[in-house]
């Protein structure tokens, strides 16, 4: 094991899903039982990890994140093997966070304890909604009762549990959304990721909107429900530490997502996974082959699964750090804004109440978060 260096996250992409949700534009495929016999993919991911560790050098392993797709379809022993491998390749921090995404179906909740025994200490549960009409609209393969059972089971098994929820659904009221938030957090979960429904053109929802069969989300209604989210969760003891993420106390915050938002390095393995790795003092953006067979073949032929590896210029590193860092309550260093020569652009944004400067940090205000894309665009234009 190499000596420890800077913090590092590891993202492992498992592309299989029982069904493809109509709003999803991630790199996923139907499982059809293939997760149970995906030894070649697991072996390729392991080989990719080894190759990238050799190229990236020493690091302090801060987090491992199994995303997808639905990584809870993976054999638990495969999850354990990859965790042990990553721990052996880098120096693990004492509070290493190991997250696995799961869905609240009975088939998956029966496996929760096996994943905990494999080393997973944080479960990200894709609840999405807690009423059957909304779950039907989203084409989820669980009902509200199953979701609540899964939350209760997860809280009893894992030290940390996070819930994913979607709001601004057609016809959703503030009262209904408030009730969803209250029910979702009543069983002891400490983290909520609340995402406004967005429509991507390439998804079934996007095609339905294009045909006039479904109304596009109303931006004003979404903003109102975002305010409802902040007020409701604040009343329940949750801090809005990121635009869409809420935690009961600092210890419950997602360490892996903080890797992204703080601009730290991360290795991405698995089909279509992205990474930001430092090699020989330079930062590179990486992207793996998206097809499963193509990924396995690329690893066998070249050592890594990379279809693309491009250097990131120092100015682009700063821009990424600012774009991501303004999403969190920590904000970004004023020195980074100065290094880009954007102090003149900062002034009107602070005067307008969109950003604040305090203690050498630049942070988005609550009003600024509502228009963050526009605010960061003006800051970096």
C-alpha positions in Angstrom: 0.0 0.0 0.0 1.3 3.4 -1.0 1.7 6.2 1.6 -1.3 8.5 2.0 -1.6 11.6 -0.1 -4.6 13.8 -0.9 -8.2 12.8 -0.3 -9.7 10.5 -3.0 -13.1 9.1 -3.8 -13.9 5.9 -5.7 -17.1 5.7 -7.8 -18.1 2.2 -9.0 -20.9 2.1 -11.6 -23.1 -0.9 -11.9 -25.3 -0.4 -15.0 -28.0 -3.0 -14.4 -31.6 -2.1 -13.3 -34.7 -4.2 -12.9 -36.6 -1.6 -15.0 -35.7 1.7 -16.6 -37.5 4.6 -15.0 -39.1 7.0 -17.6 -37.2 10.0 -16.2 -33.8 8.4 -16.1 -31.0 9.4 -18.5 -28.2 7.5 -16.8 -26.1 4.8 -18.4 -28.3 1.8 -17.5 -29.6 -1.4 -19.0 -32.3 -4.0 -18.1 -30.9 -6.6 -15.7 -32.9 -9.7 -16.7 -30.9 -11.7 -14.1 -27.5 -10.7 -15.5 -26.2 -9.1 -12.3 -26.0 -12.6 -10.7 -23.7 -13.8 -13.4 -21.6 -10.7 -14.2 -18.3 -12.1 -13.1 -16.5 -10.6 -16.2 -17.8 -7.1 -15.4 -16.8 -7.4 -11.7 -13.3 -8.6 -12.7 -12.9 -5.8 -15.2 -13.9 -3.2 -12.6 -11.3 -4.7 -10.2 -8.6 -4.6 -12.9 -9.5 -1.0 -13.7 -9.2 -0.1 -10.1 -5.7 -1.6 -9.9 -4.5 0.1 -13.1 -5.8 3.6 -12.0 -4.3 3.2 -8.5 -0.9 2.5 -10.1 -1.3 5.6 -12.4 -2.7 8.0 -9.8 -0.4 7.1 -6.9 -0.8 7.6 -3.2 -4.1 9.0 -1.7 -6.3 8.9 1.4 -9.3 6.9 0.5 -12.2 9.0 1.8 -15.2 7.3 0.2 -16.3 4.4 -2.0 -19.7 4.8 -3.8 -21.5 2.1 -5.6 -23.9 3.8 -8.0 -25.9 3.0 -11.1 -28.0 1.5 -12.2 -29.0 -0.5 -9.2 -25.8 -1.8 -7.4 -28.0 -3.6 -4.8 -28.5 -6.2 -7.5 -24.8 -7.0 -7.3 -23.8 -10.2 -5.4 -22.9 -9.0 -1.9 -19.6 -11.0 -2.1 -18.6 -9.0 -5.2 -19.3 -5.8 -3.3 -17.1 -7.0 -0.4 -14.3 -8.0 -2.8 -14.2 -4.6 -4.4 -14.3 -2.8 -1.0 -11.4 -4.9 0.2 -9.5 -4.2 -3.0 -9.9 -0.4 -2.8 -8.8 -0.5 0.9 -5.7 -2.4 -0.2 -4.8 0.0 -3.0 -5.1 3.2 -1.0 -4.8 4.3 2.6 -8.3 4.3 4.0 -9.3 7.2 6.2 -10.5 6.1 9.7 -14.1 7.2 8.9 -14.1 5.8 5.3 -17.7 6.1 4.0 -18.9 3.2 1.8 -22.2 3.9 0.1 -24.4 1.6 -1.9 -27.6 2.7 -3.8 -30.6 0.4 -3.4 -34.3 0.3 -4.3 -37.0 -0.5 -1.7 -38.2 -3.8 -3.1 -38.6 -6.9 -1.0 -36.0 -8.7 -3.0 -33.4 -6.1 -2.2 -34.3 -5.4 1.4 -33.6 -9.0 2.1 -30.0 -8.4 1.1 -29.3 -5.3 3.3 -27.6 -7.2 6.1 -25.3 -9.0 3.6 -24.2 -5.7 2.2 -23.6 -4.3 5.7 -21.5 -7.4 6.5 -19.6 -6.8 3.2 -18.5 -3.3 4.5 -21.2 -0.9 3.3 -21.9 1.6 6.0 -24.3 4.0 4.2 -27.3 3.1 2.2 -28.8 5.5 -0.4 -32.4 4.4 -0.8 -34.3 5.3 -4.0 -37.7 5.9 -2.4 -38.6 8.8 -4.8 -42.2 9.2 -3.5 -44.4 7.9 -0.7 -47.8 7.8 -2.2 -48.9 5.2 -4.7 -50.2 7.6 -7.3 -46.9 9.3 -7.6 -45.0 6.0 -7.6 -47.3 4.9 -10.4 -46.5 8.0 -12.4 -42.8 7.4 -11.9 -43.2 3.7 -12.9 -41.4 2.6 -9.8 -41.6 -1.2 -8.9 -42.5 -0.6 -5.3 -45.5 0.9 -3.5 -45.5 3.3 -0.5 -45.9 0.5 2.1 -42.8 -1.3 0.7 -40.9 2.0 0.7 -41.6 2.6 4.4 -40.7 -1.0 5.2 -37.4 -0.6 3.4 -36.6 2.6 5.3 -37.3 1.0 8.6 -35.2 -2.1 7.7 -32.3 0.0 6.5 -32.2 2.2 9.6 -32.0 -0.9 11.7 -29.0 -2.3 9.6 -26.9 0.6 8.4 -25.2 3.4 10.5 -26.2 5.9 7.9 -29.3 6.0 5.6 -30.1 8.5 2.9 -33.3 8.8 1.0 -33.8 10.0 -2.6 -37.0 11.9 -3.2 -38.4 13.6 -6.3 -40.7 16.7 -6.2 -42.5 19.0 -8.6 -44.5 16.1 -10.0 -47.6 17.0 -12.1 -50.3 18.2 -9.8 -48.2 17.9 -6.6 -49.3 20.3 -3.9 -47.2 21.8 -1.1 -49.3 20.0 1.5 -48.7 16.6 -0.2 -44.9 17.2 -0.6 -44.7 18.4 3.1 -46.4 15.2 4.2 -44.0 13.1 2.1 -41.0 14.8 3.7 -42.4 14.3 7.2 -43.1 10.6 6.6 -39.8 10.0 5.0 -37.8 11.4 7.9 -40.0 10.0 10.7 -38.2 6.6 10.9 -34.8 8.0 11.8 -33.1 8.7 8.5 -30.4 11.5 8.7 -30.0 12.5 5.1 -32.4 13.4 2.3 -31.6 14.1 -1.4 -34.6 16.0 -2.8 -34.5 16.5 -6.6 -36.8 18.5 -8.7 -38.2 16.5 -11.6 -36.4 17.4 -14.7 -37.3 16.2 -18.2 -34.5 15.1 -20.5 -35.4 14.9 -24.2 -34.0 11.4 -24.6 -36.1 9.8 -21.9 -39.7 8.4 -22.1 -40.9 11.5 -20.1 -39.1 13.7 -22.6 -40.7 12.1 -25.5 -44.1 12.3 -23.9 -43.7 16.1 -23.3 -42.6 16.4 -26.9 -45.8 14.7 -28.1 -47.9 16.9 -25.8 -49.0 13.9 -23.7 -47.4 15.3 -20.5 -46.9 18.8 -19.2 -43.4 20.1 -18.7 -42.6 21.0 -15.1 -43.6 24.5 -14.1 -40.5 26.4 -13.0 -42.3 28.7 -10.6 -44.1 25.8 -9.0 -40.8 24.0 -8.6 -39.3 27.1 -6.9 -42.2 27.2 -4.5 -41.8 23.5 -3.6 -38.1 24.1 -3.2 -38.9 26.7 -0.5 -41.3 24.2 1.0 -38.5 21.6 1.1 -36.1 23.9 2.9 -38.6 25.1 5.4 -40.0 21.7 6.2 -36.7 20.0 6.6 -35.2 22.8 8.6 -38.1 22.4 11.0 -37.2 18.7 11.3 -33.6 19.5 12.1 -32.0 19.2 8.7 -29.4 21.6 7.3 -29.5 22.5 3.6 -25.8 21.9 3.2 -26.1 21.6 -0.6 -28.7 22.8 -3.1 -30.5 19.5 -3.1 -29.1 17.7 0.0 -30.1 17.9 3.6 -28.5 16.4 6.7 -29.2 16.1 10.4 -25.8 17.3 11.6 -22.4 17.4 9.9 -21.6 13.7 10.4 -24.6 12.7 8.2 -23.4 14.7 5.2 -22.5 12.6 2.1 -18.7 12.4 2.2 -18.6 11.1 -1.4 -20.6 13.9 -2.8 -18.4 16.4 -0.9 -15.5 14.9 -2.9 -17.2 16.2 -6.1 -18.4 19.6 -4.6 -15.0 20.3 -3.1 -13.1 19.6 -6.3 -11.2 16.6 -4.8 -10.0 13.8 -7.0 -12.0 10.7 -7.7 -11.5 7.5 -9.6 -14.5 6.3 -11.8 -14.7 2.6 -12.8 -17.5 0.7 -14.5 -19.3 1.3 -17.8 -19.6 5.0 -18.5 -18.1 6.1 -15.2 -16.5 9.6 -15.1 -13.4 10.5 -13.0 -11.1 13.3 -12.1 -7.6 11.9 -11.4 -4.2 13.5 -10.8 -1.3 11.9 -12.5 2.3 13.4 -12.5 0.9 16.6 -10.9 -1.7 17.2 -13.6 -5.5 16.7 -13.4 -7.3 14.6 -16.0 -10.9 14.1 -16.8 -11.7 10.5 -17.6 -14.7 8.7 -19.1 -15.1 5.0 -19.4 -16.5 3.0 -22.3 -20.3 3.1 -21.8 -21.2 -0.3 -23.2 -20.7 -3.2 -20.9 -18.9 -5.5 -23.4 -16.9 -2.6 -24.7 -15.8 -1.7 -21.2 -14.7 -5.2 -20.4 -12.8 -5.4 -23.7 -11.1 -2.0 -23.2 -9.9 -3.0 -19.7 -8.5 -6.3 -21.1 -6.7 -4.5 -23.9 -5.4 -1.3 -22.2 -5.6 -1.8 -18.5 -8.2 0.9 -17.8 -11.7 1.2 -19.1 -11.1 4.8 -20.4 -12.6 5.8 -23.7 -11.5 9.3 -23.0 -8.7 10.9 -21.0 -8.1 14.6 -21.3 -6.0 17.1 -19.3 -7.8 19.8 -17.4 -6.2 23.2 -17.7 -5.6 25.0 -14.3 -8.2 27.6 -15.2 -10.7 24.9 -15.9 -9.9 23.3 -12.5 -10.7 26.6 -10.8 -13.9 27.0 -12.8 -15.1 23.5 -11.9 -14.2 24.1 -8.3 -16.3 27.3 -8.3 -19.2 25.8 -10.2 -19.4 22.8 -7.8 -18.3 24.6 -4.6 -21.1 27.3 -4.7 -23.6 24.5 -4.4 -22.5 23.8 -0.8 -22.7 25.9 2.3 -18.9 25.9 2.6 -18.7 27.9 -0.6 -15.4 28.5 -2.4 -12.2 30.4 -1.6 -12.2 34.1 -2.6 -8.6 33.5 -3.8 -10.0 31.1 -6.4 -12.3 33.8 -7.8 -9.4 36.2 -7.8 -7.1 33.8 -9.6 -9.6 33.7 -12.4 -9.8 37.5 -12.6 -13.5 37.5 -11.7 -13.6 39.9 -8.7 -15.2 42.6 -10.9 -18.0 40.1 -11.8 -18.4 39.1 -8.1 -19.3 42.6 -6.9 -22.7 43.0 -8.6 -23.7 39.5 -7.5 -23.0 40.3 -3.9 -24.7 43.7 -4.2 -27.7 41.9 -5.7 -28.0 39.5 -2.8 -27.1 36.4 -4.7 -23.7 35.8 -3.2 -21.9 36.7 0.0 -18.3 37.1 0.9 -17.2 36.4 4.5 -14.0 35.1 6.0 -12.3 34.7 2.6 -15.1 32.5 1.3 -17.8 33.1 -1.3 -21.1 31.5 -0.7 -24.5 31.5 -2.5 -27.4 33.0 -0.5 -30.7 31.2 -0.3 -32.0 33.5 -3.1 -28.8 32.7 -5.1 -29.4 29.0 -4.9 -32.7 29.3 -6.6 -30.9 30.8 -9.6 -27.5 29.2 -9.2 -26.9 28.3 -12.9 -27.5 31.9 -13.8 -25.4 33.3 -10.9 -22.4 31.0 -11.7 -22.8 31.8 -15.4 -22.5 35.5 -14.7 -19.6 35.0 -12.3 -17.6 32.9 -14.8 -18.7 34.4 -18.1 
